[in-house]
Amino acid sequence: MVCIEEAKKELHENTRPELKKYLDSIADYDNIFVCGPCWWGTFPCAIFSQLEKLDWNGKKVMPLMTHEGSGLGSCERDLKKICQGASFGKGLAVHGADAGRSESSVASWAKSQA
Ligand SMILES: Cc1cc2nc3c(=O)[nH]c(=O)nc-3n(C[C@H](O)[C@H](O)[C@H](O)COP(=O)(O)O)c2cc1C
């Protein structure tokens, strides 16, 4: 319950939680899959803490979101604001309860996007 309320506060205040470690560069990659859970309709603010530090020019971005009913929520819109200069592929929503048996469907989606 504490986690759920903290996550809601972070989102409302547009917080960028400090991470212990950041990825410095995605220069070696063309296709970037941004994967995480749906928290209050979008990715956790901590994911945005990382994404905002990267150069997205010329990259192709695809979101994968686990959820309990909201699907991709507003994550595609939110990524488009943050990943300036990127193009976007098709996102994939995976129901949390099905995540453990989603490997083949996730793999075929990933291959179709890259
Ligand atoms: C803080 C918090 C907020 C959440 N908000 C949503 C939501 O808005 N919509 C939704 O479908 N699921 C929501 N969920 C459920 C998570 O998306 C789901 O538990 C997750 O995708 C499955 O991954 P997990 O097993 O790591 O929790 C929320 C979960 C948490 C902890």
The ligand as an SDF file (V2000), in Angstrom:
LIG
                    3D

 31 33  0  0  0  0  0  0  0  0999 V2000
    2.0950    1.4070   -7.7570 C   0  0  0  0  0  0  0  0  0  0  0  0
    1.3170    0.5230   -8.7050 C   0  0  0  0  0  0  0  0  0  0  0  0
    0.4180    1.1050   -9.5890 C   0  0  0  0  0  0  0  0  0  0  0  0
   -0.2510    0.2910  -10.5270 C   0  0  0  0  0  0  0  0  0  0  0  0
   -1.1000    0.8820  -11.4130 N   0  0  0  0  0  0  0  0  0  0  0  0
   -1.6930    0.1010  -12.3760 C   0  0  0  0  0  0  0  0  0  0  0  0
   -2.5440    0.6970  -13.3600 C   0  0  0  0  0  0  0  0  0  0  0  0
   -2.7940    1.9170  -13.3860 O   0  0  0  0  0  0  0  0  0  0  0  0
   -3.0920   -0.1180  -14.3080 N   0  0  0  0  0  0  0  0  0  0  0  0
   -2.8470   -1.4720  -14.3460 C   0  0  0  0  0  0  0  0  0  0  0  0
   -3.3570   -2.1370  -15.2300 O   0  0  0  0  0  0  0  0  0  0  0  0
   -2.0420   -2.0520  -13.4180 N   0  0  0  0  0  0  0  0  0  0  0  0
   -1.4780   -1.3050  -12.4400 C   0  0  0  0  0  0  0  0  0  0  0  0
   -0.6470   -1.8870  -11.5110 N   0  0  0  0  0  0  0  0  0  0  0  0
   -0.3860   -3.3280  -11.6090 C   0  0  0  0  0  0  0  0  0  0  0  0
    0.9500   -3.5900  -12.2670 C   0  0  0  0  0  0  0  0  0  0  0  0
    1.0040   -3.0620  -13.5700 O   0  0  0  0  0  0  0  0  0  0  0  0
    1.2570   -5.0890  -12.2950 C   0  0  0  0  0  0  0  0  0  0  0  0
    1.3510   -5.5170  -10.9820 O   0  0  0  0  0  0  0  0  0  0  0  0
    2.5550   -5.3490  -13.0070 C   0  0  0  0  0  0  0  0  0  0  0  0
    2.4760   -5.0240  -14.3580 O   0  0  0  0  0  0  0  0  0  0  0  0
    2.9580   -6.8120  -12.9030 C   0  0  0  0  0  0  0  0  0  0  0  0
    4.2770   -6.7890  -12.5720 O   0  0  0  0  0  0  0  0  0  0  0  0
    4.7540   -7.1770  -11.1050 P   0  0  0  0  0  0  0  0  0  0  0  0
    4.4350   -8.6410  -10.9720 O   0  0  0  0  0  0  0  0  0  0  0  0
    6.1960   -6.8570  -11.1270 O   0  0  0  0  0  0  0  0  0  0  0  0
    3.9590   -6.2990  -10.1510 O   0  0  0  0  0  0  0  0  0  0  0  0
   -0.0190   -1.1040  -10.5510 C   0  0  0  0  0  0  0  0  0  0  0  0
    0.8920   -1.6730   -9.6270 C   0  0  0  0  0  0  0  0  0  0  0  0
    1.5360   -0.8740   -8.7140 C   0  0  0  0  0  0  0  0  0  0  0  0
    2.5110   -1.5190   -7.7370 C   0  0  0  0  0  0  0  0  0  0  0  0
  1  2  1  0
  2  3  1  0
  2 30  2  0
  3  4  2  0
  4  5  1  0
  4 28  1  0
  5  6  2  0
  6  7  1  0
  6 13  1  0
  7  8  2  0
  7  9  1  0
  9 10  1  0
 10 11  2  0
 10 12  1  0
 12 13  2  0
 13 14  1  0
 14 15  1  0
 14 28  1  0
 15 16  1  0
 16 17  1  0
 16 18  1  0
 18 19  1  0
 18 20  1  0
 20 21  1  0
 20 22  1  0
 22 23  1  0
 23 24  1  0
 24 25  2  0
 24 26  1  0
 24 27  1  0
 28 29  2  0
 29 30  1  0
 30 31  1  0
M  END
$$$$
